[in-house]
Amino acid sequence: MADLTLLAPASVGAWFELLGGDRPSMIPIGESDPLTVDMVETISATSTGGKVRIHSGHDSLMRDSLLAEELRMRGAQVYAQSPTAVLAGLDKTFARRLMQDAAVPLTPWGVEQLPTRADILVKARDSTQSRSIRWARGTETIGPDSYWEQWIDGFEYSVTGYREHTALTMLPIVAKGRTRQDLLPPWQRPRWVRPGESFPCADAMYEASRTIAETLDIWGFFEVEFVRGRDLRVIEVNPRISGTLRLAAMAADTRIFSPGILAASPPILQPALFGLEVPFDGNPILEPRLIATSRLSCVSHSMADVVRQIAARAPRAIGALEEFDVGTGND
């Protein structure tokens, strides 16, 4: 009998143990390729009498949902994203309709004919990580695979969380800086966490994230992206392991992959450490408080020390640090 963790995002495998994961019980399954019959047989035989937890990436949501059903038919106890969450992750308009029905405040959006405004974006319904995002061209009619969204001049935040049954734990809020007209994706910009940083919209973000997790019947890790302009709005939800999860977990000083640790945690985890994350293209670094893959995440007891460590270990990140917005978006 063994509990298994099936991990889809390959990049997470590098820091899985540093954040509490048990590598002998983890099987990397990748995001893009279908699993072989032999792999499914191995997973099924190994998990007999135990639990299987499937942590998906965006590109593996549907495959992992089908895998979960296959393993359940073989008698395994499987935890994975629900069919509703999977469809919401793969179709942003479906997710938006569900959130709209639940009275979640969304950025203005629609399908087909675009409004006659200059601040309209076009996004693919199955997009993620800013794939395919562009400015609208006049009053074009967009195809059925796209939707439009109004760009908000404001400040972006990310709330990550974990839901197991009805227990919901939310990690520290990650600040992602001001929205940009050049549409540079947030994952290519600095993002940070500060203990004691006060966001007047924090309670509203937690409330909206809680409503979304319940409405979409999310299991496991998820992210809700917010923008605060004149008021607070939800941009999108990602029912999967997200790019901001690592920094949030490190700032919370919590080993998120340790079995049961989040279920036993307070509903809202406040940051215990300062954290900053920047794009990175050097050799991987794996240390308890400094992890670098395609991004470099560093936490410490002061932001000054974080910046010093990043400058020392990743000199080419200095350019990104020069754009580091020290504001909170509160004004």
N, C-alpha and C positions, 0 to 999 in steps of 0.2 A: 504494500500500500504506500502511495506517495502522492503528495500534493505537487502539482506542476504549474509552472508559469510559462506560457507561450508568449514570446515577445516578438512583435512584428518589426518595429522601427530598428533598423540595424545600428543606427548611431547610439541608441540607448544602451545597447549591450556593453559598450565600453565603460559606462559609469553605473551600470546596474548594481554591482557589488558595493561601490562606494556609497550608494544611497540605500543600503540595507538589503539588497537582493541576495538570494542564495543561489550562486551560479550552478551548483550541481543539480538543482531542481528546475533550472531554466533552460528552455529549448528555443533557440532563435529560429523563427520561421519566415523572416523576410516579409517584404510588403507586396512584391509584384508577382511572384511566381506561384502557381497552384502547388499544393502539397502533393507529394507522391503517395501512392497507396501504401507503400512501405512505411513512410513517415507517419501516416494516420494510424496504421496498425501499431507502430511503436508507441505512439502517444497513448492510444487506447489501452494497450497492455500495461504500460508503466503506471497509468493513473488508476488502475483498478482499485476501488475502495477509497480513493482519495478525491481531491478536488482539482479541477483544471481552471486556471484563470488565463483568459486571453486578452492581452493588452495590444490593441490594434493601432495602426497608423491610418492615415486617410486612405491610402491606396489599397489597404487590405480589409477595409470594413466589411464589404460584401462577402469576400472569400472567408473571412473569419466567422461571419454569421452562419454561413453554410457549414463550416467546419464544426462549429458549436453544436448545430443540430445533428450532424453525423455522429459526434462523440456522445451526445445524449442518447441517441438511438442504440448506441453500444453499451449504455449503462453508466456512463461517466456523469459526475456532478460538475456541470460546466457553468462558469460565470463569464459572460461576454456582453457586449453592447446589445441592447434589445433591438428587435426589428424596427421599431419606431426611431430609435436613436441612429441606427444605421442609415435609414432613408433620409433623416434630417441631416446627417453628415455628408451625404452624397448629393442632396438636392437642397440648395440654400433657400429656394422659394417655398418648398414644403416646410422647412424649419421655420421660416418667417411666418407662414400662415398659422402654424401651431402656436408660435409665440404671440402673434397678434391676437388670436382667440383667447390667450391667457392674460391679455392686457399688459404684456411686456412692452416697454417703450422702445420702439425701433427707429433707426434712421429712415427717413421717407424713401419709399421704394415702389416698384411696380414692374409690369411686364408689357411687352409689345410697344405701343407708341410712347416716345419719350416726351417729357414735359419740355416746354420752351424755356429752358434755363441754361446758364453757362456752367453750372457746377454739378453736372450729372456724370456719373460713372457708369460704365457697362461692365458687368461681371458675368462669368460663366456660372451656370447653376451648380455645376459640380466642382467649382474651383476651390483651391486652398492655397495658403501662403502667397497670396496676391497673384497667382497664376491668371493670365488672360485679362487682368484688369486694365481698363483704358478709359480715356475721356470720350464721352459721347460725341458723335459727329452730327451737329445740327439737330434736325427733327427726324432722324432715321427711324425706321421700324426695326426693332431688334428681333432676332430669331427666337424660336421656342427653347433654345438651349441657353438663353441668357436672361438677365433681368437688369433693371437699372436701379441705381441707389444715389441719393443726394450726398455729395461730399460735404462734410462738416468741418469748418475751420475751428479746431479745438485741440484737445489733449487726449491722448489714447492711454487706456489702461487694459490690463489683462487680469482676470480672476480665474485661477485654476482650482480645481477641487477633485474630490473623490467621493463616490456614492456606492455604498454597499448595502443592499436591501433598502431600508429607509434611513439609514444613518448617512449623514452628509457632513463632510469636513472640507472647509475651504482654506486654502493656503494664502500667504501674504499677497497683497495686491502688488502687481508689477507695473511700474510707470514706463510708458513706451515713447514719451515725447509728443511733440506737436504733430498734427497731421501735416502732410506736405503735398504741394501741388505737383511735384515731380514724381509722386507715387512710389518713391523708394520704399520697398517693403520694410516693415518694422524689424524683421529678422536681419536686415542689413544695417540697422542703426543701433546705437547704444540703448540699453534698457536697464532699469535699476530698481532697488528696494532700499528703503531707509527705515530703521526702527524709529518709532515716534512720529513719523511723517503723517500729518493729518489731512485726510481727504474729506471734504464736506459731503461728498457723494458716496462715501464708503458704505454706509448702511443701505443705500439704494442699490449699490452694486451687489452686495450680499443677498439682498432680498430678490432681485431679479435673477441672480444665478441660482438661487434655491428654487424659484418658480420654474425656471427653464429645466433644471435637472429632473424635477418631478414631472413636468409636462412631457418631456421627451423620453421619460423612463430610462434615464442614463444609468449605466452601471460602470463603475471604475472611474478612470481619469477623464476629465473634460476641461475645456477652456471656454470662457465667455469674453469676447472682446467688446470694449466700451469706448465711446468717444463722449467727451464733455465739452459742449460749446455753450450755448445759452442754457441748455439743460442736458441731462444725461440720457444717452441713447445706446442701445445694443447694436453693434455692427454685425456680429455673427457668433455662432456657437460651433465649437469643434468637439464632438463626442469621442475623444481619443486622447492619446498622449500628445501633448502640444510642445511647441518650442520654448514656451516660458516656464514649463513645469520644473525644469532643473534649477533655474535660478530661484524660483519661489521656494522650492524644497531646501536648497542650500541656505537661503536666508532664514528659513524657519528652523534650521538646524535639526531637521527631522529626517530619519531614514525611511522614506516613504514606501520602499519596497519590502520592508520587514513585515512579515505576516501579522495582521491585526493591529499594527501600530496606528494607522489612521482611524480605524473604527473606534479605538480607545482614546483618541485625541479629543480636545475641545472642538466644538463645531466650527470655530474660527481660530486659525493659528496666526498669531501676530509675529512679525519678524523679530528674530533674536540677534541677527547680524546684518551689517550693511552689505549690499551686494551690487555688483555691476557686471554687465555682460556686453561684449563687443564682438563684431565679426573677427574671424581668425583663420589664417591659411597656413599656419606652421605645423610642426610635428605635434602629435597628440601629447597632452599633459594630463596625468591622472593623479591628483592629490586630493586629500579630504576637503580642502577649502579652495582649490583652484583646479578646475577641469576645463580642458580645451579640446574640442573636436573641430567642427566647422565654426563654432563660436567659443569664445573664452569666457567662462563664468568664474568670478572670484568673490569670496565673502570674507569679511574680517570685522573687527570691533570698531573700526572707523572707516569712513569713506576715503579719507586721505591715504590710509594704508592700502586700501583696495586699489586706488589709482596708482600708487607707487609700485605695487606688485605687478599690475598689468603692464605698466610702462617698462619694468625691468624684464619681464618674461616675454613680452610681445611688443617690441618697439614699433612694429608696423601698425599697431593698433592706435598709436598716438593720434593719427589723423582722425580716427573715429572719436577719440576722446575730446578732440577740439570742438566737436559738435554736441558734446554731452550737455544736455539742458538741465541746469541745476534747479530749475523751477519745479513746482508740483502741479501746475495747471489749476491752482486754486483761485487765481485772480482773473 
